[in-house]
Amino acid sequence: MAKVIVMYEKPKEQEGFEEYYVNSHMPIAGKVPHVKDAKVQKVLSNQNTDLELYLVTEIEFEDKAAMKEAFATEEWKAVGADVPNLMKYLEKPPIITIVDE
C-alpha cells in the first residue's frame, strides 16, 4: 500500500480554509482515479515539534504502481493546480509526504 500524506499547518483564516477545502478542493481530489481510501483528520495536539499542524489528509493507493498511474492523470494535475487557491488561507504550503507500507 502507498499513501500520500498532506499536512497543513494552522491556517491564517480557519473558516475560509475549511470552507474552501471541504467544498472546493476535496471535490476536485475526489475525482482522482486509483484512490483506495482518503481520510481528512483534524489535529488535536502536536508534540515534539514547533509546527502547529492543523489538518492531515491521507490518500491511500493499492500500491506504488496505482499511485504512479494516479499521478499521471489530469485529475491529479487539477488537484495540484488548485493548491494556489488554498494558499490565500495558509502561511506556508502544506507538507507532503509519500510513504509505502
C-alpha positions, 0 to 999 in steps of 0.5 A: 500500500502507498499513501500520500500524506498532506499536512497543513499547518494552522491556517491564517483564516480557519473558516475560509480554509475549511470552507474552501477545502471541504467544498472546493478542493476535496471535490476536485481530489475526489475525482482522482482515479486509483484512490483506495481510501482518503481520510481528512483528520483534524489535529488535536495536539502536536508534540515534539515539534514547533509546527502547529499542524492543523489538518492531515489528509491521507490518500491511500493507493493499492500500491506504488504502481496505482499511485504512479498511474494516479499521478499521471492523470489530469485529475491529479494535475487539477488537484495540484493546480488548485493548491494556489487557491488554498494558499490565500488561507495558509502561511506556508504550503502544506507538507507532503509526504509519500510513504509505502507500507 
